[in-house]
Amino acid sequence: MLGFASDYMEGAHDKILQRLIDINYVHNTGYGSDYYCRKAARKIARACGSDDVEVEFLSGGTQTNQVVIDALLQPYQGVVSAATGHVAVHEAGAIEFTGHKVIELPAHDGKIDAEELTKLIDDYWNDESHEHMVMPGMVYISQPTEYGTLYSLSELHAISKVCRANGLPLYMDGARLGYALAAQEEMSLRDIVRETDVFYIGGTKVGALIGEAVVFTHHNRPAHFLSIKKQHGALLAKGWLIGIQFDTLFSDDLYMEISRHAVRMAMKMKDGLERKGYSFYIDSPTNQQFIIIGNERMQELKEKVLFSVWGPYDAGSSIIRLATSWATLEEDVDALIDLM
């Protein structure tokens, strides 16, 4: 079977596995207080170009979104998200489980619009009954979006400006951030630090076994954040397992090297399938590609290729997602193009 179902289907980069073997018998302190977590945090801060950032490590994306959003919101507040956002669709109500509503905005190729965000906030405050309603308390975006699309730097700045004018923290989900950074040269980690209040650098989908690095950008980490993680069951005793992975990913430009590889493989796939006459549901510059395919052909393809079914397109065809990763082999891309 050719594997293109997602970007977390393989294990971890060889350099990470070797580092884990090398320290397997080293005694480390727990809960993220170890040498490797501190070292990784310093490397991430250097990559961000700021001494003001504070780095925390968590295990997975949904866990990270739930912990960060719950930590930043008051009990009566909700988080604003695109209707297609991960927290709105694919987290089984994890945010609502903490008592916070996900307030949806229309999605435009997976993205929210700054003007529509302004209107949503104004409509809340201008409503005479707003104290009976859920207050918008922060804004959630992801880079890339669920559809592999990217916010431009000007779009991010416009959303950030609205958030700051209204005192709302801006949070960026970066589960696939490496692939977003590799797909364009316009936006850097330093830009993200400047425009957001908190974001995370995804490891689970970008070469690590597990792990996400949460970056609070302006010495704005919530008080007692370790206790908050503990309350959510998100405080990993062997925190060094994540620390050493990010220490490895942020050594010798490994994080960007493997991210660029995934994007190159996706663009080769995209070009090959375009030449074969396939249509794309959306124009994605990142490692996720969304193909329109006949339902009968899709069933045949399932016998030889692992992919995600995104949903129906019309009565006779569907949208499937083909995702490359840090581990995708070029010969597998060639085989997929030949097969299709």
Secondary structure, DSSP 8 states (H G I E B T S, - for coil): -EE-S-SSSS---HHHHHHHHHTTT----STT-SHHHHHHHHHHHHHHT-SS-EEEEES-HHHHHHHHHHHHS-TTEEEEEETTSHHHHSSTTHHHHTT--EEEE--BTTB--HHHHHHHHHHHHHSTTGGGS-EEEEEEEESS-TTS----HHHHHHHHHHHHHTT--EEEE-TTHHHHHHH-SS--HHHHHHH-SEEEEE-TTTT-SS-EEEEESSS---TTHHHHHHHTT---TTTHHHHHHHHHHTSTTHHHHHHHHHHHHHHHHHHHHHHTT-EESS---SSEEEEEEEHHHHHHHTTTEE-EEEEEEETTEEEEEEE--TT--HHHHHHHHHH-
